[in-house]
Amino acid sequence: MSLTLWLSANLSRLAKGTEGFEVDGETVGECIDDLISIVTAIRDTIFLGSQLSPNVQVEVNKQGVDQEERLTKKVSDGDEIRVMYKGR
């Protein structure tokens, strides 16, 4: 399954300016894990332990995802995920 994951401008600097990535996964968390396999430097910024930082907002197809559901939200082929970081 192929999805596009977009990073906010302040996160894309960790990816050498790249904002969009083709990722695979059945949940937002799996897609973020796939992104981290490509851009390892991003993990320390968006995670606190095993949870996403409270400064991270996630959207799927331009719809906000509740904090409790950010890693478990199911996604489908062709969906677009946006990961935004409040700060830096």
DSSP file (Angstrom, degrees, kcal/mol; ACC not computed):
  #  RESIDUE AA STRUCTURE BP1 BP2  ACC     N-H-->O    O-->H-N    N-H-->O    O-->H-N    TCO  KAPPA ALPHA  PHI   PSI    X-CA   Y-CA   Z-CA
    1    1 A M              0   0    0      0, 0.0     2,-0.5     0, 0.0    24,-0.4   0.000 360.0 360.0 360.0 132.3    0.0    0.0    0.0
    2    2 A S        +     0   0    0     22,-0.1    76,-2.5    20,-0.0     2,-0.3  -0.924 360.0 165.2-115.4 130.2    1.4    3.4   -1.0
    3    3 A L  E     -A   23   0A   0     20,-2.6    20,-2.6    -2,-0.5     2,-0.5  -0.885  33.1-120.0-132.4 163.3    0.7    6.6    0.7
    4    4 A T  E     -Ab  22  80A   0     75,-1.9    77,-2.9    -2,-0.3     2,-0.5  -0.937  21.1-163.7-108.1 129.5    2.2   10.1    0.8
    5    5 A L  E     -Ab  21  81A   0     16,-3.0    16,-2.2    -2,-0.5     2,-0.4  -0.961   7.9-160.6-113.3 123.8    3.5   11.5    4.0
    6    6 A W  E     -Ab  20  82A   0     75,-3.5    77,-2.9    -2,-0.5     2,-0.4  -0.837   3.0-150.7-105.9 139.0    4.1   15.2    4.1
    7    7 A L  E     - b   0  83A   0     12,-2.7    77,-0.2    -2,-0.4    75,-0.0  -0.847  22.3-112.7-105.9 144.4    6.3   17.0    6.6
    8    8 A S    >>  -     0   0    0     75,-2.0     4,-2.5    -2,-0.4     3,-1.0  -0.294  39.7-101.2 -64.7 161.7    5.9   20.5    7.8
    9    9 A A  H 3> S+     0   0    0      1,-0.3     4,-1.0     2,-0.2     8,-0.1   0.872 122.5  54.0 -56.4 -40.4    8.6   22.9    6.8
   10   10 A N  H 34 S+     0   0    0      1,-0.2    -1,-0.3     2,-0.2     4,-0.2   0.766 113.8  42.5 -71.3 -21.9   10.3   22.8   10.2
   11   11 A L  H X4 S+     0   0    0     -3,-1.0     3,-1.6    72,-0.2     4,-0.4   0.784 103.4  65.8 -86.1 -31.1   10.5   19.0   10.0
   12   12 A S  H ><>S+     0   0    0     -4,-2.5     5,-2.5     1,-0.3     3,-1.2   0.766  87.5  69.4 -65.1 -22.6   11.5   18.9    6.4
   13   13 A R  G ><5S+     0   0    0     -4,-1.0     3,-1.1     1,-0.3    -1,-0.3   0.817  94.3  56.8 -64.3 -26.9   14.8   20.5    7.3
   14   14 A L  G < 5S+     0   0    0     -3,-1.6    -1,-0.3     1,-0.3    27,-0.2   0.673 105.9  51.6 -72.8 -16.5   15.7   17.3    9.0
   15   15 A A  G X 5S-     0   0    0     -3,-1.2     3,-1.6    -4,-0.4    -1,-0.3  -0.049 127.3 -99.4-108.5  29.0   15.1   15.6    5.7
   16   16 A K  T < 5S-     0   0    0     -3,-1.1    -3,-0.2     1,-0.3    -2,-0.1   0.837  82.6 -50.3  55.9  36.6   17.4   17.9    3.8
   17   17 A G  T 3 <S+     0   0    0     -5,-2.5     2,-0.4     1,-0.3    -1,-0.3   0.325 100.1 136.9  89.8  -7.2   14.4   20.0    2.6
   18   18 A T    <   +     0   0    0     -3,-1.6    -1,-0.3    -6,-0.5    -3,-0.2  -0.596  25.8 178.5 -75.5 129.7   12.3   17.1    1.3
   19   19 A E        +     0   0    0     -2,-0.4   -12,-2.7     1,-0.1     2,-0.4   0.761  58.4  53.2-102.5 -30.3    8.7   17.5    2.3
   20   20 A G  E     +A    6   0A   0    -14,-0.2     2,-0.4    -8,-0.0   -14,-0.2  -0.903  57.2 178.8-118.3 138.2    6.9   14.5    0.7
   21   21 A F  E     -A    5   0A   0    -16,-2.2   -16,-3.0    -2,-0.4     2,-0.6  -0.990  29.1-128.6-134.5 140.6    7.7   10.8    1.0
   22   22 A E  E     +A    4   0A   0     -2,-0.4     2,-0.3   -18,-0.2   -18,-0.2  -0.813  42.8 173.7 -84.2 122.8    6.1    7.7   -0.4
   23   23 A V  E     -A    3   0A   0    -20,-2.6   -20,-2.6    -2,-0.6     2,-0.3  -0.844  24.2-137.2-129.4 164.3    5.6    5.4    2.6
   24   24 A D        +     0   0    0     -2,-0.3    10,-0.3     6,-0.2     2,-0.2  -0.919  41.9 105.9-121.8 149.1    3.9    2.1    3.3
   25   25 A G        -     0   0    0    -24,-0.4     3,-0.1    -2,-0.3    -2,-0.1  -0.779  58.4-123.7 158.6 162.4    1.7    1.0    6.2
   26   26 A E  S    S+     0   0    0     -2,-0.2    49,-2.1    48,-0.1     2,-0.3   0.540  97.0  36.2-102.2 -12.2   -1.7    0.2    7.4
   27   27 A T  B  > S-E   74   0B   0     47,-0.3     4,-2.0     1,-0.1    47,-0.2  -0.892  87.8-109.1-132.5 164.7   -1.7    2.7   10.3
   28   28 A V  H  > S+     0   0    0     45,-2.1     4,-2.6    -2,-0.3     5,-0.2   0.915 119.9  55.1 -58.4 -42.4   -0.3    6.2   10.7
   29   29 A G  H  > S+     0   0    0     42,-2.0     4,-2.4     1,-0.2    -1,-0.2   0.900 106.6  49.0 -59.4 -43.2    2.3    4.7   13.1
   30   30 A E  H  > S+     0   0    0     41,-0.4     4,-2.0     2,-0.2    -1,-0.2   0.883 111.7  50.1 -64.2 -38.0    3.5    2.1   10.5
   31   31 A C  H  X S+     0   0    0     -4,-2.0     4,-2.3     2,-0.2    -2,-0.2   0.892 110.3  49.4 -67.3 -39.4    3.8    4.9    8.0
   32   32 A I  H  X S+     0   0    0     -4,-2.6     4,-2.6     2,-0.2    -2,-0.2   0.896 109.0  53.0 -66.3 -39.3    5.8    7.0   10.4
   33   33 A D  H  X S+     0   0    0     -4,-2.4     4,-1.5     2,-0.2    -2,-0.2   0.908 108.7  50.2 -59.7 -41.0    8.1    4.0   11.1
   34   34 A D  H  X S+     0   0    0     -4,-2.0     4,-0.7   -10,-0.3    -2,-0.2   0.914 109.9  50.5 -63.3 -42.5    8.6    3.7    7.4
   35   35 A L  H >X S+     0   0    0     -4,-2.3     4,-3.1     1,-0.2     3,-1.4   0.925 107.0  54.1 -59.4 -44.7    9.5    7.4    7.2
   36   36 A I  H 3< S+     0   0    0     -4,-2.6    -1,-0.2     1,-0.3    -2,-0.2   0.814 100.9  59.5 -62.5 -30.2   12.0    7.0   10.1
   37   37 A S  H 3< S+     0   0    0     -4,-1.5    -1,-0.3     1,-0.2     3,-0.2   0.751 115.2  36.4 -67.9 -21.1   13.7    4.2    8.1
   38   38 A I  H << S+     0   0    0     -3,-1.4     2,-0.5    -4,-0.7    -2,-0.2   0.832 131.4  27.6 -93.9 -42.5   14.3    6.8    5.4
   39   39 A V    ><  +     0   0    0     -4,-3.1     3,-1.5     1,-0.1     4,-0.3  -0.759  67.1 173.6-124.0  80.9   15.0    9.9    7.6
   40   40 A T  G >  S+     0   0    0     -2,-0.5     3,-1.3     1,-0.3     4,-0.4   0.796  71.2  69.0 -62.9 -29.6   16.4    8.5   10.9
   41   41 A A  G 3  S+     0   0    0      1,-0.3     4,-0.4   -27,-0.2    -1,-0.3   0.695  88.4  66.6 -63.6 -18.6   17.1   12.0   12.3
   42   42 A I  G X> S+     0   0    0     -3,-1.5     4,-2.1     1,-0.2     3,-0.8   0.757  81.9  75.6 -77.1 -23.2   13.4   12.8   12.6
   43   43 A R  H <> S+     0   0    0     -3,-1.3     4,-2.2    -4,-0.3    -1,-0.2   0.915  92.5  50.6 -57.1 -48.6   12.7   10.2   15.3
   44   44 A D  H 34 S+     0   0    0     -4,-0.4    -1,-0.3    -3,-0.2    -2,-0.1   0.735 112.8  48.5 -65.2 -21.7   14.3   12.2   18.2
   45   45 A T  H <4 S+     0   0    0     -3,-0.8    -1,-0.2    -4,-0.4    -2,-0.2   0.872 119.1  33.5 -84.7 -39.5   12.3   15.3   17.3
   46   46 A I  H  < S+     0   0    0     -4,-2.1     7,-3.4     6,-0.1     2,-0.4   0.642 110.5  66.1 -96.8 -13.3    8.9   13.8   16.9
   47   47 A F  E  <  -F   52   0C   0     -4,-2.2     2,-0.5     5,-0.3     5,-0.2  -0.854  50.4-166.7-112.5 145.9    8.9   11.0   19.6
   48   48 A L  E >  S-F   51   0C   0      3,-3.3     3,-1.8    -2,-0.4     2,-0.4  -0.943  78.8 -49.4-118.7 103.8    9.2   11.0   23.4
   49   49 A G  T 3  S-     0   0    0     -2,-0.5     4,-0.1     1,-0.2    -2,-0.0  -0.559 122.2 -22.9  65.9-124.1   10.0    7.4   24.2
   50   50 A S  T 3  S+     0   0    0     -2,-0.4     2,-0.3    -3,-0.1    -1,-0.2   0.381 126.1  78.4 -99.6   3.6    7.5    5.3   22.3
   51   51 A Q  E <  S-F   48   0C   0     -3,-1.8    -3,-3.3     1,-0.0     2,-0.1  -0.824  87.1-103.1-113.0 150.3    4.8    8.0   21.9
   52   52 A L  E     -F   47   0C   0     -2,-0.3    -5,-0.3    -5,-0.2    -6,-0.1  -0.447  48.6 -99.9 -65.0 142.8    4.6   11.0   19.6
   53   53 A S    >   -     0   0    0     -7,-3.4     3,-2.0     1,-0.1    -1,-0.1  -0.288  25.0-120.3 -58.2 146.0    5.5   14.3   21.2
   54   54 A P  T 3  S+     0   0    0      0, 0.0    -1,-0.1     0, 0.0    -2,-0.1   0.690 113.5  66.8 -62.8 -15.6    2.6   16.4   22.3
   55   55 A N  T 3  S+     0   0    0     30,-0.1    31,-2.9    -9,-0.1     2,-0.5   0.503  84.0  92.3 -80.5  -4.3    4.0   19.0   19.9
   56   56 A V  E <   -C   85   0A   0     -3,-2.0     2,-0.4    29,-0.2    29,-0.2  -0.795  56.9-168.0 -97.1 129.1    3.3   16.8   16.9
   57   57 A Q  E     -C   84   0A   0     27,-2.9    27,-2.8    -2,-0.5     2,-0.4  -0.910   5.3-159.4-111.7 144.2    0.0   17.1   15.0
   58   58 A V  E     -C   83   0A   0      7,-0.4     7,-2.2    -2,-0.4     2,-0.4  -0.977   7.9-174.7-126.3 136.3   -1.2   14.6   12.5
   59   59 A E  E     -CD  82  64A   0     23,-2.3    23,-2.6    -2,-0.4     2,-0.5  -0.975  10.0-160.0-124.2 143.9   -3.7   14.9    9.7
   60   60 A V  E >  S-CD  81  63A   0      3,-2.4     3,-1.3    -2,-0.4    21,-0.2  -0.989  85.4 -14.0-120.7 120.1   -5.0   12.2    7.4
   61   61 A N  T 3  S-     0   0    0     19,-3.3    -1,-0.1    -2,-0.5    20,-0.1   0.901 130.0 -54.9  52.1  45.4   -6.5   13.6    4.2
   62   62 A K  T 3  S+     0   0    0     18,-0.3     2,-0.5     1,-0.2    -1,-0.3   0.592 113.4 119.1  67.5  15.1   -6.6   17.1    5.8
   63   63 A Q  E <   -D   60   0A   0     -3,-1.3    -3,-2.4     0, 0.0    -1,-0.2  -0.950  67.6-118.2-111.2 126.9   -8.6   15.9    8.8
   64   64 A G  E     -D   59   0A   0     -2,-0.5     2,-0.5    -5,-0.2    -5,-0.2  -0.266  23.0-139.7 -60.7 146.9   -7.0   16.2   12.2
   65   65 A V        -     0   0    0     -7,-2.2    -7,-0.4     8,-0.0     5,-0.1  -0.938  22.4-111.2-112.1 130.3   -6.4   13.0   14.2
   66   66 A D    >>  -     0   0    0     -2,-0.5     3,-1.4     1,-0.1     4,-0.6  -0.226  27.8-116.4 -57.2 146.8   -7.0   12.9   17.9
   67   67 A Q  G >4 S+     0   0    0      1,-0.3     3,-0.9     2,-0.2     4,-0.3   0.862 114.4  53.8 -55.5 -39.6   -3.9   12.6   20.0
   68   68 A E  G 34 S+     0   0    0      1,-0.2    -1,-0.3     2,-0.1     3,-0.2   0.738 114.7  41.6 -67.5 -21.3   -4.9    9.2   21.4
   69   69 A E  G <> S+     0   0    0     -3,-1.4     4,-2.0     1,-0.1    -1,-0.2   0.362  79.7 108.2-107.7   2.6   -5.3    7.8   17.9
   70   70 A R  T << S+     0   0    0     -3,-0.9    -1,-0.1    -4,-0.6    -2,-0.1   0.823  90.4  30.3 -58.1 -36.5   -2.3    9.4   16.1
   71   71 A L  T  4 S+     0   0    0     -4,-0.3   -42,-2.0    -3,-0.2   -41,-0.4   0.698 123.3  46.9 -94.3 -20.4   -0.3    6.1   15.8
   72   72 A T  T  4 S+     0   0    0     -3,-0.2    -2,-0.2   -44,-0.2    -1,-0.1   0.548  75.9 123.9-100.4  -8.1   -3.2    3.7   15.5
   73   73 A K     <  -     0   0    0     -4,-2.0   -45,-2.1   -46,-0.1   -44,-0.2  -0.323  63.0-124.2 -57.3 125.6   -5.4    5.5   12.9
   74   74 A K  B     -E   27   0B   0    -47,-0.2     2,-0.3   -46,-0.1   -47,-0.3  -0.460  29.2-167.2 -71.7 143.5   -6.0    3.2   10.0
   75   75 A V        -     0   0    0    -49,-2.1     2,-0.3    -2,-0.1   -50,-0.0  -0.893   5.8-145.9-129.4 161.1   -5.0    4.5    6.5
   76   76 A S    >   -     0   0    0     -2,-0.3     3,-2.4     1,-0.1   -50,-0.0  -0.836  38.4 -72.6-126.0 161.7   -5.7    3.3    3.0
   77   77 A D  T 3  S+     0   0    0     -2,-0.3   -74,-0.2     1,-0.3     3,-0.1  -0.266 120.1  20.8 -51.8 130.9   -3.9    3.2   -0.3
   78   78 A G  T 3  S+     0   0    0    -76,-2.5    -1,-0.3     1,-0.3   -75,-0.1   0.303  90.0 137.1  90.3  -9.4   -3.7    6.7   -1.7
   79   79 A D    <   -     0   0    0     -3,-2.4   -75,-1.9   -77,-0.1     2,-0.5  -0.258  47.3-136.0 -65.2 158.2   -4.2    8.6    1.6
   80   80 A E  E     -b    4   0A   0    -77,-0.2   -19,-3.3    -3,-0.1     2,-0.4  -0.981  15.0-163.9-119.3 129.2   -2.1   11.6    2.5
   81   81 A I  E     -bC   5  60A   0    -77,-2.9   -75,-3.5    -2,-0.5     2,-0.5  -0.911   1.1-162.7-110.3 136.0   -0.7   12.0    5.9
   82   82 A R  E     -bC   6  59A   0    -23,-2.6   -23,-2.3    -2,-0.4     2,-0.5  -0.985   0.8-164.8-120.1 128.4    0.7   15.3    7.2
   83   83 A V  E     -bC   7  58A   0    -77,-2.9   -75,-2.0    -2,-0.5     2,-0.4  -0.961  12.3-176.9-114.0 122.0    3.0   15.5   10.2
   84   84 A M  E     - C   0  57A   0    -27,-2.8   -27,-2.9    -2,-0.5     2,-0.5  -0.924  14.3-152.1-123.2 144.1    3.4   18.9   11.7
   85   85 A Y  E     - C   0  56A   0     -2,-0.4     2,-0.9   -29,-0.2   -29,-0.2  -0.965   9.0-145.8-119.8 122.6    5.6   20.0   14.6
   86   86 A K  S    S+     0   0    0    -31,-2.9     2,-0.3    -2,-0.5    -2,-0.0  -0.768  72.8  29.7 -86.4 108.8    4.7   23.0   16.8
   87   87 A G              0   0    0     -2,-0.9    -2,-0.1     0, 0.0   -77,-0.1  -0.798 360.0 360.0 133.9-177.9    8.0   24.5   17.7
   88   88 A R              0   0    0     -2,-0.3    -2,-0.1   -77,-0.0    -3,-0.0   0.470 360.0 360.0  30.5 360.0   11.5   24.9   16.3
